[in-house]
Amino acid sequence: RSLVGSEMCIRDRYQRRVRGNSLGKEFKLSFTPERIKMKLLTHNMLQSNVKGVKNPYPLLIKATKVETVKTPYDSAFILHALDKIDYRVLNEAAVSLGYTELPKEIPGDKGEEFLLKVHHALFNIEVLEGELICPETKRVFPISGGIPNMLLREDEIV
């Protein structure tokens, strides 16, 4: 199953078990209402769905309130995530939020120090308030309370 925001919000304790992943491990992810905030992992997967947009990705971030939190670290999970994300976009987003510890490119040796930095960028940096901006149309999607509002107006629907 996928971890979709609406599915997570329904749970009393906000817990899910992810089984059968390609790593052959089981991960237990816990979410509390106050911890469901936009992270750079989320940003890496969002795009503008406005009608007629040819370059919907990546969305630019203008944050007015950012928080750094501690989250559990799992090196195997980070290695797996690196295969799924656009690292260049992650790096640019992290720099725009003031985190400059990531190297410009993924090193050949994905050592522990590098994985900890990627973990920090993906999971410990939370955007609480600000905007996501479509690179083509400059359409602004507000972020309020850590939740990006990607709803389209009727005239923007494909």
Order of alpha helices (4+ residues) and beta strands (2+ residues): alpha-beta-beta-beta-alpha-beta-alpha-alpha-alpha-beta-beta-beta
